[in-house]
Amino acid sequence: QKEVEQDPGPLSVPEGAIVSLNCTYSNSAFQYFMWYRQYSRKGPELLMYTYSSGNKEDGRFTAQVDKSSKYISLFIRDSQPSDSATYLCAMKSTGGGNKLTFGTGTQLKVEL
Amino acid sequence: EPEVTQTPSHQVTQMGQEVILRCVPISNHLYFYWYRQILGQKVEFLVSFYNNEISEKSEIFDDQFSVERPDGSNFTLKIRSTKLEDSAMYFCASSERGTGSSPLHFGNGTRLTVT
């Protein structure tokens, strides 16, 4: 079983839709959960950063973590064509430095 | 907003040649990292670096790889004798602290093509 699993997509939605992106993981030591956005031929850009279980909201973005189910989500409200990118989930455990384990990324396309 | 900068954006080299990839981390950050992404695959950790020492490295980071902070601003990744399978995007990242509460900020990467 992979440490972090993420549906690669592609996921295509109309402008204005609510987008739900998800990752599952197997390592119960993961405590910090991140979502990065990656445009084509660019580096990962940090969107959301959460610790342990719960919700975090930032503008149109909401990150949810359910540690009991080992499941994290990113919701994008009122999606825009500029949200079209690959979304990467990433995780790390406490202690032992700052090494991130990434999912494969979900490619999202928001269409006019 | 401060950012991590990487040069060159694209490097083409022949198999067996040495390459040096360069990074300027965010100025008040103390921890530095290299990750790579082979085309179509996930981003993978290579190495973390703090206080002029390697903190942690992955199995990928073998004797062909080395990192250095030659001065107060640059952070480099050297590949001594490149192989075809080293072709990938290489991302530098930095963070203020080395703990889990300090997020990593990535540069835009160097695309390395080994022919």
Interface residues (C-beta under 8 A of the other chain):
Chain A: Q31 Y32 M34 Y36 R41 K42 G43 P44 E45 L46 Y49 Y51 L88 A90 K92 S93 T94 G95 G96 G97 N98 K99 L100 T101 F102 G103 T104 G105
Chain B: V4 Q6 Y31 Y33 Y35 Q41 K42 V43 E44 F45 S48 S55 E56 S58 F91 S95 R97 G98 T99 G100 S101 S102 P103 L104 H105 F106 G107 N108 G109 R111
